[in-house]
Amino acid sequence: MNFDLFFDIVRLIIHSLLTGTPMSPELFAFALLLLVPTAILGYWAFIALQDACVWVFGWVRRRLDAFLAARGY
């Protein structure tokens, strides 16, 4: 993915919103086609990373609890 294009479109949308300059319908549709799937995939990646962290921390805690229980703590 060309991130320069991605950030150019985000910058164009922000500029359009702040200045009140309307975007052409074609450019707005292109921006939605580019940004919406990216946002969805980014959200799914965030959820997957969060689930992985919860699993790892849970595994470490179970191992630490077993280690401490074996030593009588």
C-alpha positions in Angstrom: 0.0 0.0 0.0 1.2 3.4 -0.9 1.2 5.2 2.5 2.0 8.6 0.9 -1.2 8.4 -1.0 -3.1 7.3 2.2 -1.8 10.3 4.2 -2.4 12.7 1.3 -6.0 11.6 1.2 -6.3 11.9 5.0 -4.7 15.4 4.9 -7.1 16.4 2.0 -10.2 15.2 4.1 -9.0 17.1 7.2 -8.3 20.2 5.1 -11.7 19.9 3.5 -13.4 19.6 6.9 -11.5 22.4 8.5 -11.9 24.9 5.7 -15.4 23.9 4.5 -14.1 23.3 1.0 -16.2 20.6 -0.6 -14.6 17.6 -2.1 -15.6 16.2 -5.4 -17.9 13.1 -5.2 -15.4 11.0 -7.0 -12.6 11.9 -4.7 -14.8 11.4 -1.6 -15.8 7.9 -2.9 -12.2 7.0 -3.6 -11.2 8.2 -0.1 -13.9 6.0 1.5 -12.9 3.1 -0.6 -9.3 3.5 0.7 -9.9 4.5 4.3 -12.8 2.3 5.4 -11.2 -1.0 4.7 -7.9 0.3 6.2 -9.8 1.3 9.4 -11.5 -2.0 9.6 -8.3 -4.0 9.1 -6.5 -1.8 11.6 -9.3 -2.4 14.2 -9.1 -6.1 13.6 -5.3 -6.0 14.0 -5.7 -4.1 17.3 -8.2 -6.6 18.6 -5.9 -9.5 17.6 -2.9 -7.9 19.3 -4.9 -7.2 22.4 -6.1 -10.9 22.5 -2.5 -12.1 22.0 -1.3 -9.9 24.9 -4.1 -11.1 27.2 -3.2 -14.7 26.3 0.5 -14.2 26.9 0.0 -12.4 30.2 -2.4 -15.1 31.3 0.1 -17.8 30.4 2.9 -16.0 32.3 0.6 -15.5 35.4 -0.3 -19.2 35.4 3.3 -20.2 35.2 4.3 -17.8 37.9 1.5 -19.0 40.2 2.6 -22.6 39.7 6.2 -21.6 40.4 5.3 -19.8 43.5 2.9 -22.5 44.7 5.6 -25.1 44.3 7.8 -23.0 46.6 5.1 -22.5 49.2 4.3 -18.9 48.6 
